[in-house]
Amino acid sequence: MKVAPYLVFNGNCEEAFKAYVDILGAELIVLMLFSDMPQPSGDEPAFEVPEDHKQRVMHAQLKLGDSVIMASDNAPGRPPVVIDGISVQTAWDTPEEGRRVFEALAEGGEITMPYEATFWARGFGTCRDRFGVPWMVNCD
């Protein structure tokens, strides 16, 4: 069994995932827009997508080594989402890699714990990126 975080954004999923490709060295393996949804056949009811939502992300998936992160933009008609009470944790081989990733994720966001050596790790820090996603960056 594998577990993968599924993030929900408020209209900036594509921008966030393209940034994560650069920051994390990830591979974008799926990016489907609401406009890519097939029309129903037969008696199935049509899912009406508002015009302002058609270019938003219906489903996206990043591959990071053996892990994946999935996401979408919030569905039409739903209230804005705030990601809270959970963080995406990453582990890096060297403190330098961890620091580079942490600084890139924190840019334009908010540092909640500066990246530094701790009693449990050679480097650890937490931040909320400019897209609203909380991160934990770790180097054991």
Secondary structure as UniProt FT lines:
FT   STRAND          6..9
FT   HELIX           13..24
FT   STRAND          27..33
FT   HELIX           34..36
FT   TURN            42..43
FT   HELIX           51..53
FT   TURN            54..55
FT   STRAND          57..64
FT   TURN            65..66
FT   STRAND          67..73
FT   TURN            76..77
FT   STRAND          88..91
FT   HELIX           95..106
FT   TURN            107..108
FT   STRAND          110..116
FT   STRAND          123..128
FT   TURN            130..131
FT   STRAND          134..139
//
